[in-house]
Amino acid sequence: MFGDMQEMMAKLKEAQAKIEETKKRLDTVYIDGDSGDGIVIATVTGNREVKNIAIDNSLLKDKEALEDYLIIALNKAIEKATAINEAEMAAAAKDGMPDLPGMDMFK
């Protein structure tokens, strides 16, 4: 019984390490979202941290349009990053999780 418990704890530690490794790796993954026509491009990491915003000069005189384009580009980038983040984190957690009866949430 104690051997099983120790094995389970070791697997949980391994899962935690894989999750932390995945978080670090996702900091180096860059995802772009654009306003549809490339006038505004937002770049975020796989952990959804904004890293860059590129704005076409034609928008600099139209504050309202600029705000709208920024929202579109940021939302697209964050949506893509969220999908990547969730898939990567689920894979990392699943790989390190012990096989526990009734705990098939990652399958």
N, C-alpha and C positions, 0 to 999 in steps of 0.2 A: 504493500500500500504506500509506504513512504517513498519507495523507489519511483512509483508512478507520480507521486506528488512532486518529487524533485525533478523528474523529467518534464512535467507540465510547467513548472516554474522556469526551467531552463528554456523551454520553447517560448514562453511568454516574454522572457528577457530577449530572446532572439528576435521575436516579432517587434518588440519595442525598438531594438537596434535597427532593424530594417526600416521601420517607419521613420526614425530620425535620419537615416541615410537618404531615404526618399525625399524627405523635406529639404535636406541640403541640396540634393540634385535638382529639385524643382526650382530652387533659387537661381539655377543656371539655365533654365528653360525659358526662352523668350517667345511670347505669343503676341502677334499683332492683331488689332481690330481696326477696321477703317470705317469711314462714314459712308461707304458705298461707292464713292467716286474718287477716293484717295485724297480728298482735300484735307482731311484730318486722319492721322494714324496714331493710335495709342498702342504702346508696347507695355505689357505686364509680364511678370514672372509666372511660373507655374503655381506659385504660392499667392498669386493675385496682388502683387505689389507693383504699383505703377512705376515704370522705369524711364519712359520717354513719351513725349507727345510732340508730333510733328504737324505743323499747321502751314498750309499754303498761304502765301502772302496775300492772295486775293480776299481772304477772310478777315484780315486785320482791321478793316474799316467797318465791318458789320458785326457788332457785338452779339446781337441776338442770333444770327446765323452761326457764328462761331460757337456759342454756347450749345446750340442744338447739335451741331456736328460733333462737338466734344462728347456730349452725352451718348450719342449713337456709337461713336468709336470706342469709348470706354466700356460701355455695356457689352458690346460685341467681344472685346478682348477679355473682359472678366468672365463672360459666359463660356468662351472657349477654354480659358484657364481653369475654370471650375470643373469642367468636364474632364480635362486632363488630370487635374489634381485628385478628383474623386476616384478615377480609374486607377491611378498609380498608388494611392494610399490603400485602396481596397486590395489591390494585388499584393502590396507589401504586408498588410495585416494577415491576409489569407495564407501566405507562404509561411509565416512564422507561428500561426496559431496551432495549438494542440488539437487533436481530434476529441472533442467533448460531445457526448450525446446531447442532442437537442440544440446545439449551438452551430447551426448551419447557416448563419446569417450572411456569410461571405461567399456562399456557393451559388 
